[in-house]
Amino acid sequence: NDNILYAYFGRSEKFVMPEGIGVARGELFSCAPHVVEVVLPSTLVMIFSRAFYNCKKIQKIIIPKNVNSLGSEVFKNCKSLTEAIFENGETKLDNCCFKGCPEMLVIKAPAGGYVEEYAKKYNIKFEAI
């Protein structure tokens, strides 16, 4: 009832986070490195540090428009992550959000916002949507 998702222990490669969840806690997928796809709900507003840490199979993530911030190392060592799409160009990102991700990672977001500045600052390819 607190609208916080603490951990995923499922065996499925695809996880659809339920609508109504507002916060994804740190190390949410630490027991699920097999996860390939995660669908985040429109109600999500914050993703804590290391939520996707070591999810080495995730290739693409869409960050809903209501997410206002991502904690440190959220996608650290996501070795297959090649596309991160932000529906809100003003989502705040910690300086180590994509540490250990592949060089082919592309961040997509509305042009002219914080996400674009972040991508340029950390030499991550950016595409405006």
PEWORA-V787100 format. One record per pair of residues at least 12 apart in sequence whose ideal C-beta (glycine too) atoms are under 7 Angstrom apart, sorted by the first residue. I is the first residue (numbers start at 1). J is the second residue. Records with the same first field share a line. If there is no record, write none. Layout:
BEGIN
I: J / J
END
This chain:
BEGIN
3: 20 / 21 / 22 / 23
4: 23 / 25
5: 17 / 21 / 24 / 25 / 28
6: 25
7: 28 / 31
8: 28 / 29 / 32
9: 31 / 32
10: 32
13: 34 / 35 / 36 / 37
14: 36 / 37
15: 35 / 38
16: 39
17: 38 / 39 / 40 / 41
18: 41
19: 41 / 42 / 43
20: 41 / 43
21: 41 / 43 / 44
22: 43 / 44 / 45
23: 45 / 46 / 48
24: 44 / 47 / 48 / 51
25: 48 / 51
26: 48 / 49 / 50 / 51 / 71
27: 50 / 51 / 53
28: 51
29: 51 / 52 / 55
30: 53
33: 54 / 55 / 56
34: 57
35: 55 / 57 / 58
36: 57 / 58
38: 58 / 61
40: 62 / 63 / 64
41: 64
42: 64 / 66
43: 66
44: 64 / 66 / 67
45: 66 / 67 / 68
46: 67 / 68 / 69
47: 67 / 70 / 71 / 74
48: 71
49: 71 / 72 / 73 / 74
50: 73 / 74 / 76
51: 74
52: 74 / 75 / 78
53: 73 / 76 / 77
54: 77
55: 78
56: 77 / 78 / 79 / 80
57: 80
58: 78 / 80 / 81
59: 80 / 81 / 82 / 83
60: 82 / 83
61: 81 / 84
62: 85
63: 84 / 85 / 86 / 87 / 91
64: 87
65: 87 / 88
67: 88 / 91
68: 91 / 92
69: 91 / 92
70: 91 / 93 / 94 / 97
71: 94
72: 94 / 96
73: 96 / 97 / 99
74: 97
75: 97 / 98 / 101
76: 96 / 99 / 100
77: 100
78: 101
79: 102
81: 101 / 102 / 105
82: 102 / 104 / 105 / 106
83: 106 / 108
84: 105 / 107
85: 108 / 129
86: 107 / 108 / 109 / 115
89: 109 / 110 / 111 / 112 / 113 / 114 / 115 / 116
90: 113 / 114
91: 114 / 115
92: 114
93: 115 / 118
98: 124
105: 124 / 125
106: 125 / 127
107: 119 / 124 / 126
108: 127 / 129
109: 129
110: 128 / 129
111: 128
END
